Amino acid sequence: REGELHGASVTALLAWSLLGQPGATFRPDFDEEDARAALRDWVRDAGLPAAVECEVTCDLPASALVDAGADADLLVVGSRGLGGFKELLLGSVSSAVAERSVSPVAVIREAEHPDGPVVVGVDSSANAVRSLRWAAEEARVRRTRLELVRAWVGNASPVFGLPIVVPRAQAQLAAEHELTRAMERVDLSGLEVEQHALEGTPAGVLVDRSHAAGVV
């Protein structure tokens, strides 16, 4: 879907090894051609267009994805794989890819609102500005609302190990100021934009906003 929205090519990548074969049955003669056949079957069964390119590589999944995605506009992985505990919602591969990739990473879940707004976390860092630019373009191609979110915590904020008291009203005002400054640094013309300065930890606030979002 992202490829269609952005007019970009799409490559499906399968990392395989003798001990990491797709399928439930171990085959001592499994090779690259078998991996290609398995990948083509998955692409076909998913109903994807024939234009999707299929690539296989003999490597560990995280390393293969990071290497292949070095020049990509977007690297896409599922939220969790076939192994591990159900409580580990991200999964070892998607977690490693998100940490190591130099390209933007989309971790896909079964979204309740796939056409919901694009939510972006904002602070004063250069990375946040780049995230906001990416999110603005995503909101444009999806023709949906853009929500800027800044989390804030008042009262006791530890600095160099010492508790520093920041009044809640002052902390909220500073967060709102950061949102305004961020909007001034990125072209948001033509977009429906909302600002939210919300009390709580950044991760907690963004997870809460994600329930009605299409992309975070």
NORDAWO-V91274 format. One record per residue. N is the residue number from 1. PHI is phi in degrees with one decimal (NA if undefined). PSI is psi in whole degrees, -180 to 180 (* if undefined). D_CENTER is the distance of its C-alpha to the mean C-alpha in Angstrom with 2 decimals. Layout:
((N PHI PSI D_CENTER) (N PHI PSI D_CENTER))
This chain:
((1 NA -43 14.70) (2 -61.6 -39 12.47) (3 -60.6 -42 15.21) (4 -65.8 -43 17.86) (5 -63.2 -38 16.58) (6 -100.3 0 16.35) (7 64.3 36 19.31) (8 -110.1 153 17.55) (9 -74.0 156 18.60) (10 -125.2 132 16.68) (11 -119.8 127 17.33) (12 -95.2 125 17.19) (13 -116.3 132 17.56) (14 -118.9 120 19.45) (15 -93.2 131 20.24) (16 -138.2 163 23.57) (17 -154.8 172 26.51) (18 -60.8 -38 29.86) (19 -91.9 -9 28.73) (20 -119.0 56 25.26) (21 -80.1 147 26.44) (22 -70.7 149 24.78) (23 96.6 168 26.98) (24 -92.0 -13 29.10) (25 -107.4 130 32.17) (26 -79.6 133 32.70) (27 -125.0 118 34.47) (28 -66.5 -17 36.11) (29 -101.6 12 36.36) (30 -61.5 133 32.70) (31 -139.8 -171 31.80) (32 -62.0 -39 29.52) (33 -64.5 -37 31.11) (34 -65.2 -39 30.43) (35 -63.2 -43 26.74) (36 -61.9 -42 26.74) (37 -64.1 -41 28.59) (38 -63.9 -42 26.20) (39 -65.6 -43 23.17) (40 -60.3 -38 25.19) (41 -63.7 -42 26.11) (42 -64.8 -43 22.54) (43 -63.1 -42 21.63) (44 -65.4 -46 24.89) (45 -65.6 -27 24.51) (46 -78.7 -5 21.12) (47 73.4 25 23.05) (48 -81.8 152 21.15) (49 -66.8 157 23.29) (50 -64.7 -18 25.46) (51 -70.8 -13 23.86) (52 -67.7 123 20.88) (53 -81.1 140 21.77) (54 -110.6 128 22.01) (55 -130.4 143 21.90) (56 -126.1 150 22.82) (57 -146.6 142 23.16) (58 -87.6 98 25.06) (59 -167.8 171 22.79) (60 -71.7 146 20.64) (61 -56.2 -49 17.27) (62 -63.0 -45 15.08) (63 -63.0 -43 17.55) (64 -62.7 -43 17.82) (65 -68.1 -44 14.16) (66 -63.0 -44 13.91) (67 -64.0 -46 17.29) (68 -68.0 -29 16.73) (69 -92.3 7 13.56) (70 -59.1 -35 15.36) (71 -107.7 15 16.46) (72 -86.4 155 13.76) (73 -75.3 -29 12.22) (74 -156.4 137 8.98) (75 -113.0 124 8.50) (76 -115.0 130 7.69) (77 -136.4 160 8.53) (78 -79.9 164 9.85) (79 -70.7 -29 9.57) (80 -159.0 157 12.97) (81 -95.0 -149 15.78) (82 -91.4 -18 19.49) (83 -107.9 -175 20.72) (84 82.2 -170 20.70) (85 -96.0 151 21.21) (86 -62.5 -27 19.90) (87 -70.4 -21 19.15) (88 -84.1 87 16.54) (89 -70.8 -27 13.67) (90 -84.9 -46 10.99) (91 93.5 152 13.45) (92 -68.2 -39 14.81) (93 -69.7 -52 13.30) (94 -63.7 -35 9.58) (95 -65.2 -46 10.46) (96 -64.6 -40 12.50) (97 -64.7 -45 10.21) (98 -61.6 -35 7.60) (99 -77.2 -34 10.94) (100 -104.2 -19 12.79) (101 -68.3 141 11.04) (102 -92.0 -7 12.53) (103 -104.1 159 10.32) (104 -57.6 144 6.95) (105 -121.5 131 4.48) (106 -106.9 121 3.08) (107 -102.5 111 4.48) (108 -93.0 129 7.27) (109 -116.0 176 9.96) (110 -82.9 86 13.28) (111 -68.1 141 12.68) (112 -79.4 -27 15.97) (113 -132.4 72 15.54) (114 -61.6 -22 13.66) (115 -101.6 17 15.65) (116 -73.9 -179 15.13) (117 -67.3 163 14.43) (118 -91.8 122 11.52) (119 -106.5 132 11.25) (120 -132.0 130 10.82) (121 -79.4 134 12.14) (122 -126.0 136 15.12) (123 -142.5 -159 17.66) (124 -93.1 6 20.18) (125 -81.0 160 18.34) (126 -65.7 -35 17.91) (127 -63.1 -35 14.21) (128 -66.8 -36 13.93) (129 -65.7 -43 15.98) (130 -63.0 -39 13.86) (131 -63.2 -40 10.77) (132 -66.0 -40 13.31) (133 -60.9 -45 14.59) (134 -62.3 -45 11.39) (135 -65.0 -37 10.95) (136 -63.5 -43 14.69) (137 -65.6 -39 14.69) (138 -64.5 -41 12.15) (139 -65.0 -35 14.49) (140 -65.1 -50 17.42) (141 -70.4 -28 16.72) (142 -85.1 -13 15.79) (143 56.8 52 18.85) (144 -136.2 175 17.52) (145 -75.1 149 17.73) (146 -110.2 127 15.78) (147 -115.4 119 15.79) (148 -93.4 128 16.00) (149 -124.1 129 15.99) (150 -127.2 119 17.91) (151 -85.1 149 18.82) (152 -144.4 151 22.32) (153 -132.2 125 24.69) (154 -99.7 -172 28.43) (155 67.3 -95 31.59) (156 -106.7 111 30.99) (157 -121.1 111 28.51) (158 -68.7 129 29.35) (159 -126.4 120 29.95) (160 53.2 37 31.27) (161 82.4 -3 31.93) (162 -107.6 135 34.05) (163 -70.7 121 33.36) (164 -109.5 124 33.31) (165 -83.4 120 34.05) (166 -118.2 114 32.07) (167 -55.5 142 33.36) (168 -57.9 -42 30.83) (169 -63.3 -38 31.93) (170 -69.2 -40 31.52) (171 -64.3 -41 28.02) (172 -67.1 -40 26.97) (173 -63.0 -41 28.78) (174 -63.6 -40 27.05) (175 -64.2 -43 23.59) (176 -63.7 -37 24.78) (177 -64.8 -41 26.16) (178 -62.8 -39 22.89) (179 -62.1 -44 21.27) (180 -63.5 -43 24.26) (181 -64.2 -40 24.14) (182 -62.5 -41 20.50) (183 -64.7 -29 21.47) (184 -75.9 -18 24.41) (185 -96.7 -5 22.46) (186 -132.5 142 20.29) (187 -73.6 110 21.70) (188 -115.2 19 20.90) (189 -61.3 140 23.95) (190 80.5 0 24.11) (191 -103.9 148 21.23) (192 -85.2 116 21.71) (193 -121.0 136 20.37) (194 -121.4 146 20.57) (195 -114.3 138 20.64) (196 -136.0 112 20.30) (197 -100.5 108 21.68) (198 -121.1 139 21.39) (199 -76.4 132 23.08) (200 143.6 178 21.21) (201 -74.9 151 18.86) (202 -55.1 -48 15.55) (203 -62.2 -45 13.54) (204 -63.1 -43 16.05) (205 -65.0 -44 16.13) (206 -67.2 -38 12.43) (207 -63.0 -42 12.58) (208 -60.6 -43 15.78) (209 -70.6 -22 14.52) (210 -67.8 -22 11.73) (211 -64.3 -26 14.68) (212 -111.7 8 15.70) (213 -96.2 156 12.53) (214 -90.4 -34 11.14) (215 -144.3 140 7.79) (216 -121.6 * 6.86))
